[in-house]
C-alpha cells in the first residue's frame, strides 16, 4: 500500500491553473508517475486529460436528474447547480483506451498509476462508485507487469473548496465505494531527484516451430507473445554493468548524468536451446534486433530497482510493437479480407505458412517531455516523424513540437527489431547450401583432374615413342657407316 504520494509541484500547479481558467464543471484524465513499493511511496509527474472521443464528446460530464438529456459536457461551472440531484457520467471505455495508448509512450519507471478528477467536493462524494470502476478499467487496459501492485491512485482536485486529495483504490474483484482509502499527498520537486539510465539491448532469439503445434492452429502473433514472455524470464536473471563496471545493486545510485547499462545473459541460457531433427521441427522463428531503452529512478531507490525498470521497459517495448502491428492489421482488414502480403506472419496459422518470410517492427523514437525526461513513440517504416508530433499533442497534451531535431532516433533502421521465419535447413543448417556448392565444385575438379591425368599419360607415351625412334635411327645410321 502506498502511504505517501509526492507530486511535481511546478507541473501540478500549472495543471491547476489551466483547470481553474477553463470553467469546466468536471474533467477526467490519467495520472502519470512512478510507484516505489520498497519505499511505500508514489511519485506523480503529470496529469494528462483524456481527449475528446471520435464524435467530439468529452470523456466526462454531469447529468442532472431533473433532465437526463441536459448534459453539461465540459460546460461552465454553475454555482447554483444542485449537487444532490446531479450525477457524474464517465465514458470508462474511452478513458481506458486513452490509458492503453499512453502506456506505450512511457519508458522505464514511468507508468499510468491512476486517474484524476476535477469536480466539486459534494458531487465527488456521490460519485465514488463510477470513479472506482473507471480506475479498474484503466488498470486492466494499462497493467503494471513489473511488480504485484494491486492498487491505483485517485487524485481529486476540488474547486469548491479548493484543495487536492489522493486515495488508494483497491483493484479487488468487488469494486465499491469502500475500495478507496486516503493517503498523504504533498507537492515537492520530483524531477530534480531522478537518475537517468540508458541501455542498448541487442538480442537474437531463435525459436523452433514444432510440427505437433500445427494441430493447435495457433497464429504467429500468439507464438511470438510466448517467445517474448519466455525471454522476459531469462532477462530477469541477467547481470548488469553500469558504465562498464560491476556494481552493488543494493546500493543507491550516487552518480550524476546518464548511466550506461549493459546486460550480460548467461551463455546458452535459452531453455529451448537443444538439438532437434527435421521430423520434429517444421521451421525456425528468428527474432532479432536492438531495443533502445531509458529508465528513471529516484535518489532513494536502490540500483536494483532501476535495472528492473530497464528490463521491464525492454519487454514492454517489444510487446507494444507487436500490439501496434496487430492493431494496424485489425483496423485495415475485415474478417472476410485476405491477409495483406505486407504482414505475412502475425495473422497466419502455422499450417498456412509454406515458405520463409520476414517482417520489420516499428522503430522507437524518444521525445523530450518534462524536465530532462523523455517519452517514446513508435513509427512504421512508411511513417515520418510528423505522426509523432500529432500523437504527442493528442495523447500527452504536449505543445506542438517545432524543432523535430530534438527527437532522438536511437534505433537505426538496420538495427530495428525484425522477425523472420525460415525452414530448418535454411536456418539451423546453413552450411548445407555451401557444402553442396563445395561438393559440386569438388566433383567438377575431380572430372577435370581425370581429364588432365589422361592427357598427361598420352603426352608421356608420345615422348617415349619419339625417344625410341630416335635411338633406333641413330643405331641404324652408326651400323651403315661402319
TIZA-52910 format. One line per 10 residues: number of its first residue (from 1); their letters; for each residue x, y, z of C-alpha. Coordinates in steps of 0.05 Angstrom, whole numbers. Layout:
% residues N
NUM) a) X Y Z; ...
***
This chain:
% residues 482
1) xxxxxxxxxx) 0 0 0; 26 69 -19; 26 112 43; 52 178 14; 46 210 -55; 92 266 -77; 72 308 -137; 117 350 -181; 99 419 -155; 114 461 -216
11) xxxxxxxxxx) 76 416 -264; 16 404 -219; 7 477 -203; 7 490 -278; -48 438 -286; -89 470 -231; -83 539 -263; -105 511 -330; -166 478 -300; -184 540 -259
21) xxxxxxxxxx) -186 582 -322; -223 531 -364; -291 540 -329; -302 464 -335; -350 433 -286; -312 367 -289; -253 334 -324; -223 265 -321; -153 244 -341; -93 199 -326
31) xxxxxxxxxx) -41 204 -272; 29 192 -298; 80 175 -245; 122 123 -211; 108 75 -154; 162 51 -107; 139 -9 -67; 204 -11 -29; 193 60 -4; 116 54 1
41) xxxxxxxxxx) 114 119 -37; 85 144 -102; 111 200 -147; 66 240 -194; 99 271 -255; 39 298 -293; -37 296 -302; -58 284 -374; -131 298 -392; -168 247 -435
51) xxxxxxxxxx) -182 278 -503; -249 284 -538; -275 220 -569; -286 207 -643; -353 242 -640; -325 304 -606; -353 290 -537; -316 297 -472; -298 236 -431; -338 261 -371
61) xxxxxxxxxx) -398 305 -358; -450 319 -305; -522 297 -313; -578 330 -274; -632 281 -253; -687 331 -269; -669 327 -343; -626 268 -363; -615 299 -431; -584 361 -401
71) xxxxxxxxxx) -511 340 -406; -462 393 -386; -406 365 -429; -348 406 -404; -397 464 -393; -387 524 -348; -390 515 -274; -456 535 -242; -455 558 -170; -530 547 -165
81) xxxxxxxxxx) -526 475 -191; -557 425 -142; -504 372 -130; -553 327 -94; -595 320 -157; -535 311 -204; -491 252 -222; -425 242 -256; -420 204 -320; -353 178 -347
91) xxxxxxxxxx) -340 143 -413; -300 89 -380; -282 52 -444; -254 115 -476; -212 132 -414; -186 60 -414; -167 65 -488; -130 130 -473; -92 95 -418; -74 37 -464
101) xxxxxxxxxx) -44 83 -516; -8 128 -466; 24 69 -431; 60 52 -496; 92 121 -496; 122 115 -426; 193 90 -412; 222 51 -354; 199 74 -286; 140 114 -314
111) xxxxxxxxxx) 70 85 -311; -3 103 -315; -14 98 -239; -86 121 -236; -135 175 -255; -153 246 -232; -220 281 -230; -234 356 -228; -301 369 -195; -330 398 -131
121) xxxxxxxxxx) -328 363 -64; -402 346 -54; -410 314 -123; -347 275 -113; -376 241 -51; -435 217 -93; -391 191 -150; -342 144 -116; -370 81 -149; -364 105 -220
131) xxxxxxxxxx) -294 132 -205; -272 64 -177; -300 29 -239; -260 77 -283; -197 64 -243; -208 -11 -252; -216 -3 -327; -152 37 -332; -114 -15 -292; -138 -70 -339
141) xxxxxxxxxx) -120 -30 -402; -51 -9 -377; -27 -64 -330; 37 -57 -290; 73 -123 -301; 138 -106 -264; 112 -118 -193; 49 -140 -158; 16 -74 -140; -59 -85 -136
151) xxxxxxxxxx) -79 -12 -126; -83 52 -166; -86 125 -147; -147 170 -150; -130 244 -145; -187 292 -133; -176 366 -150; -234 404 -117; -252 474 -137; -305 482 -83
161) xxxxxxxxxx) -270 483 -35; -202 489 -69; -157 431 -48; -122 367 -70; -134 298 -41; -107 229 -60; -135 160 -47; -113 88 -59; -164 49 -100; -161 -26 -89
171) xxxxxxxxxx) -168 -70 -151; -205 -125 -116; -260 -161 -155; -315 -127 -114; -309 -54 -132; -347 -9 -85; -340 58 -50; -304 23 7; -247 8 -41; -220 78 -30
181) xxxxxxxxxx) -170 92 25; -138 160 37; -63 171 34; -18 231 47; -9 278 -12; 41 333 -17; 78 372 -71; 153 378 -80; 210 374 -130; 207 305 -162
191) xxxxxxxxxx) 245 313 -228; 307 341 -194; 314 275 -155; 312 229 -215; 371 189 -242; 371 171 -315; 392 102 -341; 403 84 -414; 412 17 -448; 420 -10 -519
201) xxxxxxxxxx) 398 -83 -515; 416 -129 -573; 382 -197 -577; 378 -256 -625; 324 -306 -607; 315 -370 -648; 253 -409 -631; 235 -477 -663; 167 -486 -694; 146 -558 -678
211) xxxxxxxxxx) 105 -599 -726; 59 -620 -669; 40 -547 -660; 6 -546 -728; -54 -583 -699; -64 -526 -649; -78 -476 -705; -41 -421 -668; -24 -356 -701; 45 -327 -703
221) xxxxxxxxxx) 25 -267 -662; 7 -313 -604; 71 -354 -612; 112 -291 -612; 80 -266 -548; 101 -331 -515; 172 -322 -542; 175 -251 -513; 148 -275 -446; 199 -331 -443
231) xxxxxxxxxx) 255 -283 -458; 230 -237 -404; 242 -292 -353; 313 -301 -378; 326 -226 -377; 306 -222 -304; 368 -263 -285; 416 -224 -328; 475 -189 -294; 487 -116 -308
241) xxxxxxxxxx) 546 -70 -320; 536 4 -306; 586 49 -342; 627 -14 -355; 633 -34 -282; 600 -85 -237; 562 -50 -181; 528 -69 -116; 455 -70 -137; 432 -60 -65
251) xxxxxxxxxx) 464 9 -61; 434 74 -84; 458 109 -147; 506 164 -128; 529 185 -198; 503 243 -238; 488 244 -312; 464 187 -356; 484 118 -331; 501 69 -387
261) xxxxxxxxxx) 474 -2 -373; 494 -66 -407; 463 -134 -392; 501 -200 -393; 460 -261 -407; 490 -330 -388; 516 -368 -449; 466 -417 -478; 413 -394 -428; 355 -409 -474
271) xxxxxxxxxx) 312 -463 -444; 291 -486 -513; 363 -490 -539; 375 -562 -557; 382 -608 -616; 322 -626 -658; 312 -666 -722; 273 -646 -784; 220 -696 -764; 206 -656 -701
281) xxxxxxxxxx) 215 -584 -725; 179 -552 -784; 219 -487 -783; 254 -433 -743; 227 -367 -718; 283 -316 -716; 270 -254 -672; 328 -206 -673; 345 -132 -667; 363 -76 -619
291) xxxxxxxxxx) 320 -42 -567; 338 27 -541; 313 38 -470; 310 93 -417; 291 87 -344; 284 137 -287; 297 123 -214; 291 167 -152; 352 181 -110; 328 138 -52
301) xxxxxxxxxx) 315 76 -93; 366 20 -99; 402 8 -165; 366 -59 -170; 301 -22 -180; 329 18 -237; 355 -46 -270; 287 -78 -261; 254 -17 -293; 300 -22 -354
311) xxxxxxxxxx) 287 -96 -362; 213 -84 -357; 218 -28 -407; 253 -73 -458; 200 -126 -454; 143 -75 -454; 173 -43 -516; 173 -110 -553; 100 -123 -532; 80 -52 -553
321) xxxxxxxxxx) 110 -61 -623; 73 -126 -632; 8 -95 -608; 16 -37 -657; 24 -83 -717; -34 -127 -695; -78 -65 -685; -60 -39 -754; -77 -105 -787; -143 -110 -749
331) xxxxxxxxxx) -163 -38 -767; -144 -45 -840; -178 -111 -856; -245 -143 -844; -256 -215 -827; -270 -232 -899; -208 -198 -926; -146 -236 -943; -84 -223 -901; -40 -169 -930
341) xxxxxxxxxx) 25 -191 -962; 60 -136 -923; 44 -170 -857; 50 -244 -876; 66 -272 -808; 25 -246 -750; -44 -269 -770; -25 -332 -808; -34 -401 -778; 24 -448 -778
351) xxxxxxxxxx) -5 -497 -828; -14 -440 -879; 59 -419 -880; 96 -455 -935; 159 -413 -943; 203 -365 -904; 181 -293 -894; 203 -232 -854; 173 -171 -820; 203 -107 -793
361) xxxxxxxxxx) 176 -79 -727; 163 -5 -714; 224 37 -693; 226 70 -626; 240 145 -621; 246 189 -559; 213 257 -549; 234 308 -495; 180 312 -442; 182 347 -374
371) xxxxxxxxxx) 247 368 -342; 303 325 -371; 258 265 -382; 237 231 -447; 175 194 -470; 174 150 -532; 134 134 -593; 137 83 -650; 138 96 -724; 126 47 -781
381) xxxxxxxxxx) 175 43 -839; 125 82 -882; 114 137 -829; 152 201 -814; 163 240 -750; 102 282 -765; 57 227 -736; 98 230 -672; 83 304 -667; 8 292 -675
391) xxxxxxxxxx) 5 236 -624; 44 275 -571; -5 333 -577; -67 290 -576; -49 236 -525; 0 272 -478; -28 343 -481; 40 370 -503; 56 433 -541; 68 425 -615
401) xxxxxxxxxx) 140 406 -630; 170 459 -675; 241 431 -676; 240 358 -696; 315 353 -688; 305 344 -613; 272 276 -626; 323 220 -613; 324 165 -665; 367 117 -626
411) xxxxxxxxxx) 346 56 -666; 372 57 -737; 331 21 -790; 387 -30 -799; 384 -46 -724; 309 -44 -714; 272 -105 -688; 258 -156 -742; 221 -222 -745; 232 -276 -797
421) xxxxxxxxxx) 214 -349 -807; 256 -400 -845; 257 -474 -856; 300 -517 -812; 350 -528 -868; 357 -454 -883; 367 -431 -811; 390 -488 -768; 437 -519 -821; 461 -461 -864
431) xxxxxxxxxx) 523 -499 -884; 484 -548 -927; 478 -500 -984; 551 -481 -984; 570 -553 -973; 530 -575 -1034; 564 -519 -1073; 632 -543 -1050; 614 -614 -1067; 593 -594 -1137
441) xxxxxxxxxx) 658 -556 -1145; 696 -616 -1119; 661 -661 -1170; 679 -613 -1225; 751 -612 -1201; 755 -688 -1199; 728 -693 -1270; 777 -641 -1296; 833 -676 -1257; 818 -742 -1290
451) xxxxxxxxxx) 819 -708 -1358; 885 -675 -1342; 915 -741 -1318; 892 -775 -1382; 923 -721 -1425; 988 -725 -1386; 992 -800 -1398; 984 -790 -1473; 1040 -738 -1473; 1087 -786 -1437
461) xxxxxxxxxx) 1073 -843 -1486; 1086 -797 -1545; 1152 -774 -1515; 1175 -845 -1503; 1156 -864 -1574; 1197 -806 -1602; 1256 -825 -1558; 1253 -898 -1581; 1250 -878 -1655; 1309 -830 -1645
471) xxxxxxxxxx) 1352 -884 -1613; 1334 -934 -1668; 1351 -885 -1723; 1417 -870 -1690; 1437 -943 -1685; 1419 -956 -1758; 1459 -896 -1781; 1520 -920 -1740; 1516 -991 -1768; 1512 -969 -1841
481) xx) 1571 -921 -1831; 1614 -977 -1801
***
